[in-house]
């Protein structure tokens, strides 16, 4: 799942917006490494710039990517990274490093998405070292396409003549990131294997993308799943939009949301109202949270709300749900990193693929006039 976030970004940008696939190297970096990993993008027809930085820490490297990507106004505005599955088995410093990346992205006015998937195709889930930056600048340059492969092959031949003839199939390790690389000049990858590695499902999913639109972040939380549903990979899915209602008439709220989506030209299958978020979670859910809660911290009302959110997601999820899009909580300076990760864990555990997403408060939708 090295390029799972890259595949998601490609389905959103569709090759028109600028997309950067960032990689942080915490060891000595070689040119051969770049050439081989860049071929992986080309073989999967992902139009993106492969950008690699060398840094002493993961957070420092990502911060460099956030600050230096793009050219002038043509730059990425959204960061997607993989979920850190083993957060409760790592040191507090490593968890703080990961949560700090999300903070840095918000501080630099980026929208942020955290992609979590753990299933039969990928026992380890999406790597947290998998970084994708993309923007909506259609005038931006695109990565190498099929017409330019010849020039890349010539460049690769020069590198091969320099004493790298053994570069047919290798496995590279950079920090916690491991990538199996295929040289397309000498080996033809198995299409089914490559598809399994880079997508959530073996075939194009048919079902629903469940969107929980509970907060106003500029509209990105509804725009991204809509763009995904219009892509080639997710074309068999439709949107199921959930909105929260604390009190009032459910019928009126449902009509109001449907009217709003029509104004935004968002196609959807159904609108559902979610109530009961303010209720206390069940004792069983609290007991499960106790298994991985950080230290001896008390379960405050905010934590109970996230536990309850996880319960509602499980109640509303059906067999036809192929992807869930949920608002990503903003990590505050007053919230410990371990506690923040426990919130993400309790909301996203034991669910289909989930994208925790929050915009940067810039308007991403416009009314139909």
N, C-alpha and C positions, 0 to 999 in steps of 0.2 A: 504493500500500500504506500510505497514511497511517493507516488504521484497522485494519490487520491485527492488531495486538495487542489492539485494542478488540474486534474480532470474536471473537478467542480468549477474552478475558475474559468476553464475553457468553455464549459457549457453555458456559463453566464455571459462571457464576453463574445463568444461565437467568432473569434478571430478578428473582430473589428476594433475592440478596445485594446489598450495596451496592457499586457500582462507580463509580470516578472516572476520567475520561479527562483526563489532565493534559497541558498544553501550556506550554512555556517560551518566552516571547517575549523576544528579545534586541534589540528595537527598540521604537519607539513603539507602544503598544497602543491600538486603537480599539474602540468599542462595536459598530460594524458588523461587525468581524471576529468578535467573539464570537457575534453573532446568526446569521451565515451558517454558521459552523462548527458551531454547535449544531443547526442545521437538518439538517446532514449526518447526525448521530446519529439524529434523529427520523425522517428519510426511510428509514434502514436499520433502523428499529425496534430500535435498540440502547438499552436502558434504562440510562442512566448519567448521572452529573453531569459536565458539562464544566467543568473548573477550569483557569483560565489564570493564570499568574504572570509578572511581569516581573522579570528579573534580569540581572546583568551577565555571568553565565556559566551554562552548561547545568547544571552540578553544583549551583550555588547555588540555582537555581530548583527542581530536583528535591528538594533537601534541604528547601526550604520546604514542598513538597507532602507530603513524608514526615512532617514535624513537625506540620503544621496540619490534615491531612485528618480528616474525621469529626466526630462530636459525642459527647463522653464516651467510653463504651465502644463505641459504634457507630462503628467506623472500619475502614479497610482494613487487611489484614495481609499482602498479597502484592503485589509489584511485578513487572510484566512490561514489558520494554523491548526495542526492536529491536536487532539485532546491528549493530555498527559495521563495515560492509564495507570501507571505505577506510582502516582504521586504519594500515596500513603506508605510506600516502601523506600522512599528517597529521603535525603536529608532536608531539614527545613530550609537550608540555603538554596538547594536546587529548586524547591517548590517556590520560594520567594523569587527566584530568577525567572521562572515561567510566568507567574502572575505579574511580575514586573513588566514583562513584554506587553501584556494586555494594557497595563497602565500607560506605558510609553506610547503605545499606538493611539490611545484616546488623547493623550497630552499633545500629540502631533496632529490631532484632528483627523484621524483615520477612523473609518468604520471597521468593526472587528467581527470576525466569525470564527467560532471554534467548532471543528468538525469531529464528531465522535462516531465511530463504527467499530463494533467488535462482533464478528460472526464467523461462520465456517470458512469463508474465503480468506480471512485474515485473523488468526488467533491473537496476534499482538495488537490489532487495531491500527488506526492511523497514527503514524509517528508524530510526536510533538515537534520533531526537527523538520517537518515538512512545511515550508513557508511559501505562500503564494500571495503576490501583490497584484492587484489589477485595478484599472480605472475605466471610466466611461468616455475617455477622449477618443472619439472615432477617428480623429486626424492623426493619432499617434502612429508611430512605425510599428510594424508587425515583425514577428520572428521569421526565420528562414522557412520558406514554403517549398513545395515539391519542385518548382522551377529552379530553385537555387541549390538543390541537393548536390549537383555536380561540382559546384565550387567548393562545398564542404568536403566532398569526397576527395578532391584534389588536395585540400589542406590536410585531411587526415592521412593521405598517402605520404605527404612530406614528413608528418610526424612519425609514421610507421617506419620510414626509411632511416630514421635517426636511431634505430636500434630497438624498436618496439613491435617487432613482427609477432610477438606472442600475444598481442592484444586482440584475441579472438573472443574470449569469454573470461571475465574477471569478476571478482567480488571486492569492492572497496569498502573500507570502514573509516568513517570520520567522526570521532567522538562516539555518540550513541546511534549514528545513522549508518546503516549498511545498505548498499545498493548492488544488486546483481546487474551487470552490464552486458549487453549483446552488441557485438560489432556487426552492423547490418551488411557490410561488404562481404563477410565470410560466413555468416550464419543467419538463417531465416528463422525468426521466432515463431513459435506456435501461437496462432492467433487466439485460440481459446485461453491459453495460459496467460498471454499478455492482457486479454480482456479481464480475466479474473483478478489480475493483480492491480489493475488500475480503475476498476469500477466496482460499485457495491454489489451488483447483481450479474449473474451469468448471462441473462437475457435482458432486453429492455423491459423495465418494470411497468406493469399496468396496475393502476390503483390510484391512490390519492397522496398528495403532499399536504400534510396537516400543518396549517399556519396558525400559531397562537399570537394574535396581534393585540397585545395588551397595553402597549405604551407607544407614544408618538416619538419616533426617532427620525422623522423626516420622510418616512414611507419606505425605507430600504428593506424593512422586515417583510413587506408584502411584495415589493418589486423583485427581489432576488428569487423567491420561489416561483413567481410568475415567469420570469425569464428561464428558469430551469424547466418549467413545464412546457415551454415553447422550443426547447432544444431537441436535437435529434436523439440524444440518449434518454431523455425523460419525456419524450413526446406522447407516451401512452398514459401519462398521469394527468390528473386534474386537481384543482385546489379545493380544499375544505378549510374554510376560514372560521376560526374561533375567536370570539370577543368576550371580554369579561363584563359582567353586570353585577354590581353589588346589590342594587335594589331597583325596582321599577317594573315596567311592563316589558316582558320578553319579546312580545310580538312587535312592539314599536321599535325596540332596539335592533331587532333582526331586519326590519324594513329599512331603518336608517343606515345600517352597515351595508346592506345590499345596494342601496342607492348610491352610497359613497364609492363603492367598488365600481359601479357602472360609470360614474363620472371619471374615475381614474382609468377606465377602459381595461380593467382587470377581469379576465374571464375566470369564473369559479363554478364549482359544482354545487356547493351548499354553504350556508352560513349557520353556525351553531353558537348558542349562548352558553357561557360557562358561569356557573354560580357556585358559591360555597368555598371560595378561596380563603375567606377569613375564618372558616371553621377550623377547629383543632384537628390535627392529624390523628390517626388511629394509634393505639398503643403498640401494635405490631410494627408500624412504620417508624415510630420513635425508637423501638428496640433495634431495628435494623440500622438506623442511623447511629446508634450508640456504638456499633461495631467499628466504625471508622471515623467517629468524630475526633477532632484534634484535642488531645489532652483531657483535662477535667473541666472544660468550659461548659457553662450552663447552656441549655437550649433556650435561647431568647425568642421573642415573638417573630423576629425576622427569619430565624432559622426554621421555626414551625411553619411559616408561610411557604418556604421553599420545599419542606417535606410534604406539605399539603399539595403543592404544585405537582410534585412527582406522583402523588396518588391520582390526581385528576388526569394527568397525562396517560397513566396506565388504564384508567377507566374509559377514556375517550378513544384510545388507540384500538384499531381493528386489524383484522388480517389483511385488509386492502391497503393499510398505511405503509407506504414505502419510504417516506422521509418525513421527519418532523422538523419544523422551523420554530424556534422559541427565542424570546427576547433574552439576550445575554445580560446578566447583572453587571453593573459597573463596580469594579474593585476600588473601594475607598481606602484612603491611607490608614484609617482607623480600624480596618478589618484585617486581621491576620491572614496571611496567604493560605495557611492550612485550613482555616475556617472557610475561606472563599472557595477552595477546591472541594470541600465537603458539601457546599451548596450545589456546585455543578454536578457532583457525583450523585447526590440524592435526587436531583431532577432528571438526570439522563440515564441512570442505570436501568438495565433490563428493558430496553426499548429498541425499536428499529433505528436505523441511522438517524442521527439528530444533528442539526446545525444550530448552535447557539449564536445568535446574530444581533448586533445593535449598530444602528447608523450613527453618523457623526453630527446629527441635528441639522444637516443641510437637506433642503427639500429635494427629494428624488422622484416625486410624482407631480404631475400637472393635471388640472381639471380639463375635461373636454369642453371646448367652446364652440 
